[in-house]
């Protein structure tokens, strides 16, 4: 994923904003929830891309993203 993950994050966030605007306009709770889910997905993609850029590894799951704690202690 690496640097490409940041581009993917931007694309997902564009989708989130469109979905959120539609949710506000229609007052649709399902669309609100969907936008929130996609925003969380964008966060996961961005964190994975950051780890790949800093550590050179692609996190395969949540447990591997815990490496952020170690990155934070080193900084």
PDB file of N, H, CA, C and O in Angstrom:
ATOM      1  N   UNK A   1       0.848  -1.187   0.000  1.00  0.00           N
ATOM      2  CA  UNK A   1       0.000   0.000   0.000  1.00  0.00           C
ATOM      3  C   UNK A   1       0.884   1.236   0.000  1.00  0.00           C
ATOM      4  O   UNK A   1       0.855   2.013  -0.955  1.00  0.00           O
ATOM      5  N   UNK A   2       1.674   1.434   1.060  1.00  0.00           N
ATOM      6  H   UNK A   2       1.697   0.804   1.836  1.00  0.00           H
ATOM      7  CA  UNK A   2       2.627   2.545   1.109  1.00  0.00           C
ATOM      8  C   UNK A   2       2.015   3.886   0.792  1.00  0.00           C
ATOM      9  O   UNK A   2       0.930   4.225   1.264  1.00  0.00           O
ATOM     10  N   UNK A   3       2.743   4.654  -0.029  1.00  0.00           N
ATOM     11  H   UNK A   3       3.624   4.378  -0.412  1.00  0.00           H
ATOM     12  CA  UNK A   3       2.302   6.006  -0.378  1.00  0.00           C
ATOM     13  C   UNK A   3       0.979   5.973  -1.126  1.00  0.00           C
ATOM     14  O   UNK A   3       0.173   6.894  -0.994  1.00  0.00           O
ATOM     15  N   UNK A   4       0.743   4.930  -1.907  1.00  0.00           N
ATOM     16  H   UNK A   4       1.398   4.181  -2.014  1.00  0.00           H
ATOM     17  CA  UNK A   4      -0.525   4.807  -2.630  1.00  0.00           C
ATOM     18  C   UNK A   4      -1.707   4.796  -1.666  1.00  0.00           C
ATOM     19  O   UNK A   4      -2.809   5.215  -2.019  1.00  0.00           O
ATOM     20  N   UNK A   5      -1.472   4.315  -0.449  1.00  0.00           N
ATOM     21  H   UNK A   5      -0.577   3.975  -0.161  1.00  0.00           H
ATOM     22  CA  UNK A   5      -2.539   4.279   0.549  1.00  0.00           C
ATOM     23  C   UNK A   5      -3.056   5.651   0.914  1.00  0.00           C
ATOM     24  O   UNK A   5      -4.234   5.803   1.238  1.00  0.00           O
ATOM     25  N   UNK A   6      -2.190   6.662   0.867  1.00  0.00           N
ATOM     26  H   UNK A   6      -1.233   6.539   0.604  1.00  0.00           H
ATOM     27  CA  UNK A   6      -2.642   8.019   1.178  1.00  0.00           C
ATOM     28  C   UNK A   6      -3.576   8.529   0.083  1.00  0.00           C
ATOM     29  O   UNK A   6      -4.543   9.234   0.371  1.00  0.00           O
ATOM     30  N   UNK A   7      -3.292   8.176  -1.166  1.00  0.00           N
ATOM     31  H   UNK A   7      -2.506   7.603  -1.400  1.00  0.00           H
ATOM     32  CA  UNK A   7      -4.191   8.536  -2.265  1.00  0.00           C
ATOM     33  C   UNK A   7      -5.533   7.838  -2.123  1.00  0.00           C
ATOM     34  O   UNK A   7      -6.584   8.439  -2.348  1.00  0.00           O
ATOM     35  N   UNK A   8      -5.489   6.564  -1.746  1.00  0.00           N
ATOM     36  H   UNK A   8      -4.636   6.076  -1.564  1.00  0.00           H
ATOM     37  CA  UNK A   8      -6.719   5.813  -1.517  1.00  0.00           C
ATOM     38  C   UNK A   8      -7.515   6.434  -0.373  1.00  0.00           C
ATOM     39  O   UNK A   8      -8.742   6.509  -0.429  1.00  0.00           O
ATOM     40  N   UNK A   9      -6.809   6.877   0.658  1.00  0.00           N
ATOM     41  H   UNK A   9      -5.812   6.816   0.703  1.00  0.00           H
ATOM     42  CA  UNK A   9      -7.474   7.544   1.782  1.00  0.00           C
ATOM     43  C   UNK A   9      -8.235   8.772   1.299  1.00  0.00           C
ATOM     44  O   UNK A   9      -9.383   8.993   1.686  1.00  0.00           O
ATOM     45  N   UNK A  10      -7.590   9.567   0.454  1.00  0.00           N
ATOM     46  H   UNK A  10      -6.658   9.388   0.140  1.00  0.00           H
ATOM     47  CA  UNK A  10      -8.254  10.770  -0.084  1.00  0.00           C
ATOM     48  C   UNK A  10      -9.510  10.407  -0.879  1.00  0.00           C
ATOM     49  O   UNK A  10     -10.540  11.071  -0.766  1.00  0.00           O
ATOM     50  N   UNK A  11      -9.414   9.352  -1.679  1.00  0.00           N
ATOM     51  H   UNK A  11      -8.577   8.812  -1.771  1.00  0.00           H
ATOM     52  CA  UNK A  11     -10.573   8.923  -2.466  1.00  0.00           C
ATOM     53  C   UNK A  11     -11.722   8.484  -1.571  1.00  0.00           C
ATOM     54  O   UNK A  11     -12.878   8.827  -1.820  1.00  0.00           O
ATOM     55  N   UNK A  12     -11.407   7.728  -0.535  1.00  0.00           N
ATOM     56  H   UNK A  12     -10.468   7.449  -0.332  1.00  0.00           H
ATOM     57  CA  UNK A  12     -12.443   7.272   0.396  1.00  0.00           C
ATOM     58  C   UNK A  12     -13.061   8.477   1.111  1.00  0.00           C
ATOM     59  O   UNK A  12     -14.275   8.525   1.310  1.00  0.00           O
ATOM     60  N   UNK A  13     -12.230   9.446   1.496  1.00  0.00           N
ATOM     61  H   UNK A  13     -11.244   9.406   1.334  1.00  0.00           H
ATOM     62  CA  UNK A  13     -12.755  10.639   2.179  1.00  0.00           C
ATOM     63  C   UNK A  13     -13.654  11.467   1.267  1.00  0.00           C
ATOM     64  O   UNK A  13     -14.626  12.059   1.736  1.00  0.00           O
ATOM     65  N   UNK A  14     -13.347  11.520  -0.025  1.00  0.00           N
ATOM     66  H   UNK A  14     -12.557  11.039  -0.406  1.00  0.00           H
ATOM     67  CA  UNK A  14     -14.243  12.210  -0.973  1.00  0.00           C
ATOM     68  C   UNK A  14     -15.600  11.530  -0.981  1.00  0.00           C
ATOM     69  O   UNK A  14     -16.639  12.191  -0.966  1.00  0.00           O
ATOM     70  N   UNK A  15     -15.584  10.203  -1.003  1.00  0.00           N
ATOM     71  H   UNK A  15     -14.741   9.666  -1.015  1.00  0.00           H
ATOM     72  CA  UNK A  15     -16.831   9.451  -0.953  1.00  0.00           C
ATOM     73  C   UNK A  15     -17.571   9.738   0.352  1.00  0.00           C
ATOM     74  O   UNK A  15     -18.787   9.926   0.351  1.00  0.00           O
ATOM     75  N   UNK A  16     -16.837   9.770   1.461  1.00  0.00           N
ATOM     76  H   UNK A  16     -15.848   9.617   1.462  1.00  0.00           H
ATOM     77  CA  UNK A  16     -17.431  10.047   2.773  1.00  0.00           C
ATOM     78  C   UNK A  16     -18.141  11.391   2.764  1.00  0.00           C
ATOM     79  O   UNK A  16     -19.272  11.503   3.236  1.00  0.00           O
ATOM     80  N   UNK A  17     -17.484  12.406   2.230  1.00  0.00           N
ATOM     81  H   UNK A  17     -16.565  12.316   1.846  1.00  0.00           H
ATOM     82  CA  UNK A  17     -18.081  13.748   2.231  1.00  0.00           C
ATOM     83  C   UNK A  17     -19.353  13.784   1.390  1.00  0.00           C
ATOM     84  O   UNK A  17     -20.342  14.401   1.784  1.00  0.00           O
ATOM     85  N   UNK A  18     -19.330  13.127   0.238  1.00  0.00           N
ATOM     86  H   UNK A  18     -18.527  12.626  -0.083  1.00  0.00           H
ATOM     87  CA  UNK A  18     -20.543  13.078  -0.588  1.00  0.00           C
ATOM     88  C   UNK A  18     -21.667  12.352   0.128  1.00  0.00           C
ATOM     89  O   UNK A  18     -22.816  12.796   0.120  1.00  0.00           O
ATOM     90  N   UNK A  19     -21.323  11.228   0.748  1.00  0.00           N
ATOM     91  H   UNK A  19     -20.390  10.868   0.755  1.00  0.00           H
ATOM     92  CA  UNK A  19     -22.311  10.447   1.488  1.00  0.00           C
ATOM     93  C   UNK A  19     -22.866  11.251   2.673  1.00  0.00           C
ATOM     94  O   UNK A  19     -24.066  11.221   2.945  1.00  0.00           O
ATOM     95  N   UNK A  20     -21.981  11.965   3.370  1.00  0.00           N
ATOM     96  H   UNK A  20     -21.006  11.989   3.149  1.00  0.00           H
ATOM     97  CA  UNK A  20     -22.410  12.765   4.517  1.00  0.00           C
ATOM     98  C   UNK A  20     -23.336  13.906   4.079  1.00  0.00           C
ATOM     99  O   UNK A  20     -24.363  14.160   4.708  1.00  0.00           O
ATOM    100  N   UNK A  21     -22.960  14.586   3.000  1.00  0.00           N
ATOM    101  H   UNK A  21     -22.125  14.380   2.489  1.00  0.00           H
ATOM    102  CA  UNK A  21     -23.828  15.674   2.501  1.00  0.00           C
ATOM    103  C   UNK A  21     -25.210  15.146   2.137  1.00  0.00           C
ATOM    104  O   UNK A  21     -26.228  15.772   2.435  1.00  0.00           O
ATOM    105  N   UNK A  22     -25.230  13.983   1.490  1.00  0.00           N
ATOM    106  H   UNK A  22     -24.403  13.475   1.248  1.00  0.00           H
ATOM    107  CA  UNK A  22     -26.504  13.376   1.114  1.00  0.00           C
ATOM    108  C   UNK A  22     -27.296  13.015   2.366  1.00  0.00           C
ATOM    109  O   UNK A  22     -28.513  13.195   2.399  1.00  0.00           O
ATOM    110  N   UNK A  23     -26.617  12.505   3.400  1.00  0.00           N
ATOM    111  H   UNK A  23     -25.628  12.358   3.373  1.00  0.00           H
ATOM    112  CA  UNK A  23     -27.287  12.133   4.652  1.00  0.00           C
ATOM    113  C   UNK A  23     -27.912  13.352   5.310  1.00  0.00           C
ATOM    114  O   UNK A  23     -29.040  13.292   5.798  1.00  0.00           O
ATOM    115  N   UNK A  24     -27.172  14.465   5.323  1.00  0.00           N
ATOM    116  H   UNK A  24     -26.255  14.514   4.927  1.00  0.00           H
ATOM    117  CA  UNK A  24     -27.692  15.694   5.927  1.00  0.00           C
ATOM    118  C   UNK A  24     -28.903  16.187   5.147  1.00  0.00           C
ATOM    119  O   UNK A  24     -29.921  16.561   5.728  1.00  0.00           O
ATOM    120  N   UNK A  25     -28.780  16.181   3.842  1.00  0.00           N
ATOM    121  H   UNK A  25     -27.952  15.877   3.370  1.00  0.00           H
ATOM    122  CA  UNK A  25     -29.866  16.676   2.989  1.00  0.00           C
ATOM    123  C   UNK A  25     -31.138  15.854   3.160  1.00  0.00           C
ATOM    124  O   UNK A  25     -32.241  16.398   3.217  1.00  0.00           O
ATOM    125  N   UNK A  26     -30.966  14.523   3.242  1.00  0.00           N
ATOM    126  H   UNK A  26     -30.070  14.081   3.196  1.00  0.00           H
ATOM    127  CA  UNK A  26     -32.125  13.644   3.322  1.00  0.00           C
ATOM    128  C   UNK A  26     -32.517  13.283   4.754  1.00  0.00           C
ATOM    129  O   UNK A  26     -33.604  12.755   4.986  1.00  0.00           O
ATOM    130  N   UNK A  27     -31.638  13.566   5.712  1.00  0.00           N
ATOM    131  H   UNK A  27     -30.755  13.995   5.524  1.00  0.00           H
ATOM    132  CA  UNK A  27     -31.905  13.172   7.096  1.00  0.00           C
ATOM    133  C   UNK A  27     -31.940  11.657   7.252  1.00  0.00           C
ATOM    134  O   UNK A  27     -32.683  11.133   8.082  1.00  0.00           O
ATOM    135  N   UNK A  28     -31.149  10.962   6.468  1.00  0.00           N
ATOM    136  H   UNK A  28     -30.545  11.388   5.794  1.00  0.00           H
ATOM    137  CA  UNK A  28     -31.150   9.500   6.434  1.00  0.00           C
ATOM    138  C   UNK A  28     -30.086   8.946   7.391  1.00  0.00           C
ATOM    139  O   UNK A  28     -28.888   9.118   7.167  1.00  0.00           O
ATOM    140  N   UNK A  29     -30.540   8.285   8.452  1.00  0.00           N
ATOM    141  H   UNK A  29     -31.513   8.146   8.633  1.00  0.00           H
ATOM    142  CA  UNK A  29     -29.615   7.734   9.450  1.00  0.00           C
ATOM    143  C   UNK A  29     -28.721   6.642   8.874  1.00  0.00           C
ATOM    144  O   UNK A  29     -27.571   6.509   9.291  1.00  0.00           O
ATOM    145  N   UNK A  30     -29.226   5.863   7.929  1.00  0.00           N
ATOM    146  H   UNK A  30     -30.161   5.972   7.591  1.00  0.00           H
ATOM    147  CA  UNK A  30     -28.414   4.826   7.305  1.00  0.00           C
ATOM    148  C   UNK A  30     -27.225   5.455   6.576  1.00  0.00           C
ATOM    149  O   UNK A  30     -26.110   4.937   6.646  1.00  0.00           O
ATOM    150  N   UNK A  31     -27.457   6.558   5.883  1.00  0.00           N
ATOM    151  H   UNK A  31     -28.362   6.978   5.826  1.00  0.00           H
ATOM    152  CA  UNK A  31     -26.370   7.237   5.173  1.00  0.00           C
ATOM    153  C   UNK A  31     -25.360   7.845   6.146  1.00  0.00           C
ATOM    154  O   UNK A  31     -24.160   7.854   5.871  1.00  0.00           O
ATOM    155  N   UNK A  32     -25.841   8.353   7.282  1.00  0.00           N
ATOM    156  H   UNK A  32     -26.816   8.346   7.506  1.00  0.00           H
ATOM    157  CA  UNK A  32     -24.928   8.852   8.322  1.00  0.00           C
ATOM    158  C   UNK A  32     -24.002   7.722   8.788  1.00  0.00           C
ATOM    159  O   UNK A  32     -22.784   7.884   8.861  1.00  0.00           O
ATOM    160  N   UNK A  33     -24.612   6.579   9.097  1.00  0.00           N
ATOM    161  H   UNK A  33     -25.601   6.447   9.037  1.00  0.00           H
ATOM    162  CA  UNK A  33     -23.835   5.440   9.566  1.00  0.00           C
ATOM    163  C   UNK A  33     -22.848   4.968   8.509  1.00  0.00           C
ATOM    164  O   UNK A  33     -21.702   4.643   8.819  1.00  0.00           O
ATOM    165  N   UNK A  34     -23.293   4.933   7.274  1.00  0.00           N
ATOM    166  H   UNK A  34     -24.224   5.197   7.023  1.00  0.00           H
ATOM    167  CA  UNK A  34     -22.431   4.506   6.183  1.00  0.00           C
ATOM    168  C   UNK A  34     -21.239   5.464   6.036  1.00  0.00           C
ATOM    169  O   UNK A  34     -20.110   5.020   5.828  1.00  0.00           O
ATOM    170  N   UNK A  35     -21.486   6.751   6.143  1.00  0.00           N
ATOM    171  H   UNK A  35     -22.404   7.111   6.312  1.00  0.00           H
ATOM    172  CA  UNK A  35     -20.404   7.738   6.052  1.00  0.00           C
ATOM    173  C   UNK A  35     -19.418   7.559   7.213  1.00  0.00           C
ATOM    174  O   UNK A  35     -18.206   7.654   7.020  1.00  0.00           O
ATOM    175  N   UNK A  36     -19.933   7.303   8.402  1.00  0.00           N
ATOM    176  H   UNK A  36     -20.918   7.225   8.559  1.00  0.00           H
ATOM    177  CA  UNK A  36     -19.059   7.094   9.561  1.00  0.00           C
ATOM    178  C   UNK A  36     -18.210   5.831   9.387  1.00  0.00           C
ATOM    179  O   UNK A  36     -17.025   5.831   9.722  1.00  0.00           O
ATOM    180  N   UNK A  37     -18.801   4.772   8.874  1.00  0.00           N
ATOM    181  H   UNK A  37     -19.764   4.772   8.602  1.00  0.00           H
ATOM    182  CA  UNK A  37     -18.047   3.539   8.620  1.00  0.00           C
ATOM    183  C   UNK A  37     -16.926   3.789   7.620  1.00  0.00           C
ATOM    184  O   UNK A  37     -15.803   3.319   7.805  1.00  0.00           O
ATOM    185  N   UNK A  38     -17.234   4.527   6.565  1.00  0.00           N
ATOM    186  H   UNK A  38     -18.146   4.908   6.414  1.00  0.00           H
ATOM    187  CA  UNK A  38     -16.224   4.799   5.539  1.00  0.00           C
ATOM    188  C   UNK A  38     -15.136   5.741   6.071  1.00  0.00           C
ATOM    189  O   UNK A  38     -13.975   5.628   5.676  1.00  0.00           O
ATOM    190  N   UNK A  39     -15.501   6.657   6.954  1.00  0.00           N
ATOM    191  H   UNK A  39     -16.444   6.748   7.274  1.00  0.00           H
ATOM    192  CA  UNK A  39     -14.498   7.536   7.560  1.00  0.00           C
ATOM    193  C   UNK A  39     -13.532   6.715   8.408  1.00  0.00           C
ATOM    194  O   UNK A  39     -12.329   6.973   8.400  1.00  0.00           O
ATOM    195  N   UNK A  40     -14.045   5.736   9.132  1.00  0.00           N
ATOM    196  H   UNK A  40     -15.022   5.526   9.138  1.00  0.00           H
ATOM    197  CA  UNK A  40     -13.178   4.861   9.919  1.00  0.00           C
ATOM    198  C   UNK A  40     -12.273   4.044   9.004  1.00  0.00           C
ATOM    199  O   UNK A  40     -11.095   3.847   9.303  1.00  0.00           O
ATOM    200  N   UNK A  41     -12.824   3.569   7.888  1.00  0.00           N
ATOM    201  H   UNK A  41     -13.781   3.729   7.645  1.00  0.00           H
ATOM    202  CA  UNK A  41     -12.023   2.834   6.912  1.00  0.00           C
ATOM    203  C   UNK A  41     -10.878   3.713   6.399  1.00  0.00           C
ATOM    204  O   UNK A  41      -9.748   3.244   6.265  1.00  0.00           O
ATOM    205  N   UNK A  42     -11.165   4.979   6.113  1.00  0.00           N
ATOM    206  H   UNK A  42     -12.083   5.361   6.222  1.00  0.00           H
ATOM    207  CA  UNK A  42     -10.126   5.904   5.651  1.00  0.00           C
ATOM    208  C   UNK A  42      -9.029   6.041   6.702  1.00  0.00           C
ATOM    209  O   UNK A  42      -7.848   6.107   6.360  1.00  0.00           O
ATOM    210  N   UNK A  43      -9.406   6.085   7.965  1.00  0.00           N
ATOM    211  H   UNK A  43     -10.365   6.032   8.243  1.00  0.00           H
ATOM    212  CA  UNK A  43      -8.431   6.164   9.053  1.00  0.00           C
ATOM    213  C   UNK A  43      -7.536   4.924   9.076  1.00  0.00           C
ATOM    214  O   UNK A  43      -6.318   5.035   9.216  1.00  0.00           O
ATOM    215  N   UNK A  44      -8.137   3.757   8.939  1.00  0.00           N
ATOM    216  H   UNK A  44      -9.126   3.666   8.825  1.00  0.00           H
ATOM    217  CA  UNK A  44      -7.364   2.508   8.940  1.00  0.00           C
ATOM    218  C   UNK A  44      -6.395   2.478   7.764  1.00  0.00           C
ATOM    219  O   UNK A  44      -5.241   2.081   7.921  1.00  0.00           O
ATOM    220  N   UNK A  45      -6.856   2.892   6.592  1.00  0.00           N
ATOM    221  H   UNK A  45      -7.794   3.214   6.465  1.00  0.00           H
ATOM    222  CA  UNK A  45      -5.994   2.914   5.405  1.00  0.00           C
ATOM    223  C   UNK A  45      -4.834   3.881   5.616  1.00  0.00           C
ATOM    224  O   UNK A  45      -3.691   3.561   5.289  1.00  0.00           O
ATOM    225  N   UNK A  46      -5.122   5.062   6.160  1.00  0.00           N
ATOM    226  H   UNK A  46      -6.050   5.322   6.425  1.00  0.00           H
ATOM    227  CA  UNK A  46      -4.069   6.062   6.390  1.00  0.00           C
ATOM    228  C   UNK A  46      -3.041   5.559   7.403  1.00  0.00           C
ATOM    229  O   UNK A  46      -1.839   5.736   7.205  1.00  0.00           O
ATOM    230  N   UNK A  47      -3.502   4.939   8.475  1.00  0.00           N
ATOM    231  H   UNK A  47      -4.479   4.795   8.636  1.00  0.00           H
ATOM    232  CA  UNK A  47      -2.579   4.411   9.493  1.00  0.00           C
ATOM    233  C   UNK A  47      -1.711   3.312   8.889  1.00  0.00           C
ATOM    234  O   UNK A  47      -0.506   3.265   9.140  1.00  0.00           O
ATOM    235  N   UNK A  48      -2.307   2.441   8.107  1.00  0.00           N
ATOM    236  H   UNK A  48      -3.285   2.479   7.903  1.00  0.00           H
ATOM    237  CA  UNK A  48      -1.541   1.374   7.463  1.00  0.00           C
ATOM    238  C   UNK A  48      -0.498   1.947   6.504  1.00  0.00           C
ATOM    239  O   UNK A  48       0.632   1.461   6.448  1.00  0.00           O
ATOM    240  N   UNK A  49      -0.876   2.975   5.754  1.00  0.00           N
ATOM    241  H   UNK A  49      -1.794   3.370   5.800  1.00  0.00           H
ATOM    242  CA  UNK A  49       0.060   3.606   4.825  1.00  0.00           C
ATOM    243  C   UNK A  49       1.194   4.286   5.581  1.00  0.00           C
ATOM    244  O   UNK A  49       2.345   4.249   5.146  1.00  0.00           O
ATOM    245  N   UNK A  50       0.871   4.904   6.709  1.00  0.00           N
ATOM    246  H   UNK A  50      -0.064   4.934   7.062  1.00  0.00           H
ATOM    247  CA  UNK A  50       1.902   5.553   7.522  1.00  0.00           C
ATOM    248  C   UNK A  50       2.897   4.532   8.045  1.00  0.00           C
ATOM    249  O   UNK A  50       4.107   4.749   7.974  1.00  0.00           O
ATOM    250  N   UNK A  51       2.400   3.422   8.567  1.00  0.00           N
ATOM    251  H   UNK A  51       1.417   3.246   8.624  1.00  0.00           H
ATOM    252  CA  UNK A  51       3.282   2.370   9.078  1.00  0.00           C
ATOM    253  C   UNK A  51       4.163   1.834   7.953  1.00  0.00           C
ATOM    254  O   UNK A  51       5.355   1.598   8.148  1.00  0.00           O
ATOM    255  N   UNK A  52       3.575   1.647   6.785  1.00  0.00           N
ATOM    256  H   UNK A  52       2.606   1.839   6.626  1.00  0.00           H
ATOM    257  CA  UNK A  52       4.353   1.158   5.640  1.00  0.00           C
ATOM    258  C   UNK A  52       5.447   2.146   5.268  1.00  0.00           C
ATOM    259  O   UNK A  52       6.560   1.744   4.930  1.00  0.00           O
ATOM    260  N   UNK A  53       5.138   3.436   5.329  1.00  0.00           N
ATOM    261  H   UNK A  53       4.234   3.763   5.605  1.00  0.00           H
ATOM    262  CA  UNK A  53       6.127   4.452   4.973  1.00  0.00           C
ATOM    263  C   UNK A  53       7.239   4.551   6.017  1.00  0.00           C
ATOM    264  O   UNK A  53       8.406   4.710   5.660  1.00  0.00           O
ATOM    265  N   UNK A  54       6.893   4.458   7.292  1.00  0.00           N
ATOM    266  H   UNK A  54       5.945   4.329   7.582  1.00  0.00           H
ATOM    267  CA  UNK A  54       7.872   4.635   8.369  1.00  0.00           C
ATOM    268  C   UNK A  54       8.652   3.353   8.647  1.00  0.00           C
ATOM    269  O   UNK A  54       9.873   3.384   8.793  1.00  0.00           O
ATOM    270  N   UNK A  55       7.949   2.232   8.719  1.00  0.00           N
ATOM    271  H   UNK A  55       6.957   2.206   8.600  1.00  0.00           H
ATOM    272  CA  UNK A  55       8.568   0.966   9.124  1.00  0.00           C
ATOM    273  C   UNK A  55       8.880   0.038   7.957  1.00  0.00           C
ATOM    274  O   UNK A  55       9.661  -0.902   8.101  1.00  0.00           O
ATOM    275  N   UNK A  56       8.277   0.297   6.810  1.00  0.00           N
ATOM    276  H   UNK A  56       7.643   1.061   6.693  1.00  0.00           H
ATOM    277  CA  UNK A  56       8.513  -0.550   5.649  1.00  0.00           C
ATOM    278  C   UNK A  56       7.790  -1.883   5.684  1.00  0.00           C
ATOM    279  O   UNK A  56       8.158  -2.809   4.961  1.00  0.00           O
ATOM    280  N   UNK A  57       6.757  -1.993   6.525  1.00  0.00           N
ATOM    281  H   UNK A  57       6.458  -1.241   7.113  1.00  0.00           H
ATOM    282  CA  UNK A  57       5.962  -3.223   6.578  1.00  0.00           C
ATOM    283  C   UNK A  57       4.505  -2.892   6.319  1.00  0.00           C
ATOM    284  O   UNK A  57       4.031  -1.805   6.648  1.00  0.00           O
ATOM    285  N   UNK A  58       3.811  -3.834   5.732  1.00  0.00           N
ATOM    286  H   UNK A  58       4.196  -4.717   5.465  1.00  0.00           H
ATOM    287  CA  UNK A  58       2.379  -3.678   5.475  1.00  0.00           C
ATOM    288  C   UNK A  58       1.622  -4.385   6.599  1.00  0.00           C
ATOM    289  O   UNK A  58       1.660  -5.613   6.680  1.00  0.00           O
ATOM    290  N   UNK A  59       0.937  -3.640   7.466  1.00  0.00           N
ATOM    291  H   UNK A  59       0.906  -2.643   7.400  1.00  0.00           H
ATOM    292  CA  UNK A  59       0.189  -4.294   8.540  1.00  0.00           C
ATOM    293  C   UNK A  59      -0.933  -5.163   7.966  1.00  0.00           C
ATOM    294  O   UNK A  59      -1.736  -4.695   7.158  1.00  0.00           O
ATOM    295  N   UNK A  60      -0.983  -6.415   8.382  1.00  0.00           N
ATOM    296  H   UNK A  60      -0.331  -6.795   9.038  1.00  0.00           H
ATOM    297  CA  UNK A  60      -1.995  -7.342   7.876  1.00  0.00           C
ATOM    298  C   UNK A  60      -3.280  -7.291   8.696  1.00  0.00           C
ATOM    299  O   UNK A  60      -4.314  -7.794   8.256  1.00  0.00           O
ATOM    300  N   UNK A  61      -3.227  -6.698   9.868  1.00  0.00           N
ATOM    301  H   UNK A  61      -2.387  -6.289  10.226  1.00  0.00           H
ATOM    302  CA  UNK A  61      -4.414  -6.651  10.707  1.00  0.00           C
ATOM    303  C   UNK A  61      -4.244  -5.662  11.841  1.00  0.00           C
ATOM    304  O   UNK A  61      -3.222  -4.987  11.966  1.00  0.00           O
ATOM    305  N   UNK A  62      -5.281  -5.599  12.664  1.00  0.00           N
ATOM    306  H   UNK A  62      -6.111  -6.147  12.562  1.00  0.00           H
ATOM    307  CA  UNK A  62      -5.286  -4.633  13.767  1.00  0.00           C
ATOM    308  C   UNK A  62      -4.099  -4.829  14.705  1.00  0.00           C
ATOM    309  O   UNK A  62      -3.482  -3.861  15.148  1.00  0.00           O
ATOM    310  N   UNK A  63      -3.788  -6.077  15.001  1.00  0.00           N
ATOM    311  H   UNK A  63      -4.289  -6.864  14.641  1.00  0.00           H
ATOM    312  CA  UNK A  63      -2.698  -6.329  15.952  1.00  0.00           C
ATOM    313  C   UNK A  63      -1.374  -5.783  15.424  1.00  0.00           C
ATOM    314  O   UNK A  63      -0.542  -5.322  16.205  1.00  0.00           O
ATOM    315  N   UNK A  64      -1.171  -5.830  14.121  1.00  0.00           N
ATOM    316  H   UNK A  64      -1.847  -6.204  13.486  1.00  0.00           H
ATOM    317  CA  UNK A  64       0.066  -5.299  13.567  1.00  0.00           C
ATOM    318  C   UNK A  64       0.072  -3.766  13.528  1.00  0.00           C
ATOM    319  O   UNK A  64       1.138  -3.152  13.494  1.00  0.00           O
ATOM    320  N   UNK A  65      -1.105  -3.152  13.531  1.00  0.00           N
ATOM    321  H   UNK A  65      -1.972  -3.650  13.558  1.00  0.00           H
ATOM    322  CA  UNK A  65      -1.157  -1.686  13.565  1.00  0.00           C
ATOM    323  C   UNK A  65      -0.806  -1.149  14.953  1.00  0.00           C
ATOM    324  O   UNK A  65      -0.589   0.052  15.115  1.00  0.00           O
ATOM    325  N   UNK A  66      -0.751  -2.025  15.945  1.00  0.00           N
ATOM    326  H   UNK A  66      -0.928  -3.000  15.813  1.00  0.00           H
ATOM    327  CA  UNK A  66      -0.355  -1.606  17.300  1.00  0.00           C
ATOM    328  C   UNK A  66       1.090  -1.138  17.346  1.00  0.00           C
ATOM    329  O   UNK A  66       1.534  -0.576  18.347  1.00  0.00           O
ATOM    330  N   UNK A  67       1.820  -1.369  16.269  1.00  0.00           N
ATOM    331  H   UNK A  67       1.459  -1.826  15.456  1.00  0.00           H
ATOM    332  CA  UNK A  67       3.204  -0.915  16.186  1.00  0.00           C
ATOM    333  C   UNK A  67       3.283   0.611  16.312  1.00  0.00           C
ATOM    334  O   UNK A  67       4.347   1.161  16.596  1.00  0.00           O
ATOM    335  N   UNK A  68       2.162   1.283  16.101  1.00  0.00           N
ATOM    336  H   UNK A  68       1.297   0.837  15.870  1.00  0.00           H
ATOM    337  CA  UNK A  68       2.136   2.745  16.262  1.00  0.00           C
ATOM    338  C   UNK A  68       2.584   3.162  17.646  1.00  0.00           C
ATOM    339  O   UNK A  68       3.210   4.209  17.809  1.00  0.00           O
ATOM    340  N   UNK A  69       2.271   2.353  18.645  1.00  0.00           N
ATOM    341  H   UNK A  69       1.763   1.502  18.513  1.00  0.00           H
ATOM    342  CA  UNK A  69       2.703   2.672  20.007  1.00  0.00           C
ATOM    343  C   UNK A  69       4.218   2.724  20.079  1.00  0.00           C
ATOM    344  O   UNK A  69       4.788   3.610  20.715  1.00  0.00           O
ATOM    345  N   UNK A  70       4.865   1.772  19.427  1.00  0.00           N
ATOM    346  H   UNK A  70       4.402   1.051  18.911  1.00  0.00           H
ATOM    347  CA  UNK A  70       6.344   1.747  19.428  1.00  0.00           C
ATOM    348  C   UNK A  70       6.899   2.920  18.625  1.00  0.00           C
ATOM    349  O   UNK A  70       7.894   3.524  19.028  1.00  0.00           O
ATOM    350  N   UNK A  71       6.285   3.245  17.519  1.00  0.00           N
ATOM    351  H   UNK A  71       5.478   2.754  17.192  1.00  0.00           H
ATOM    352  CA  UNK A  71       6.730   4.383  16.701  1.00  0.00           C
ATOM    353  C   UNK A  71       6.637   5.654  17.540  1.00  0.00           C
ATOM    354  O   UNK A  71       7.541   6.488  17.497  1.00  0.00           O
ATOM    355  N   UNK A  72       5.565   5.811  18.297  1.00  0.00           N
ATOM    356  H   UNK A  72       4.830   5.133  18.333  1.00  0.00           H
ATOM    357  CA  UNK A  72       5.370   6.994  19.124  1.00  0.00           C
ATOM    358  C   UNK A  72       6.400   7.112  20.225  1.00  0.00           C
ATOM    359  O   UNK A  72       6.809   8.219  20.577  1.00  0.00           O
ATOM    360  N   UNK A  73       6.816   6.004  20.764  1.00  0.00           N
ATOM    361  H   UNK A  73       6.484   5.106  20.478  1.00  0.00           H
ATOM    362  CA  UNK A  73       7.821   6.036  21.848  1.00  0.00           C
ATOM    363  C   UNK A  73       9.192   6.391  21.313  1.00  0.00           C
ATOM    364  O   UNK A  73      10.002   6.978  22.031  1.00  0.00           O
ATOM    365  N   UNK A  74       9.468   6.046  20.067  1.00  0.00           N
ATOM    366  H   UNK A  74       8.810   5.570  19.484  1.00  0.00           H
ATOM    367  CA  UNK A  74      10.772   6.330  19.474  1.00  0.00           C
ATOM    368  C   UNK A  74      10.912   7.795  19.084  1.00  0.00           C
ATOM    369  O   UNK A  74      12.023   8.322  19.026  1.00  0.00           O
ATOM    370  N   UNK A  75       9.808   8.441  18.822  1.00  0.00           N
ATOM    371  H   UNK A  75       8.906   8.013  18.869  1.00  0.00           H
ATOM    372  CA  UNK A  75       9.845   9.824  18.322  1.00  0.00           C
ATOM    373  C   UNK A  75      10.220  10.806  19.406  1.00  0.00           C
ATOM    374  O   UNK A  75      10.295  12.008  19.151  1.00  0.00           O
TER     375      UNK A  75
END
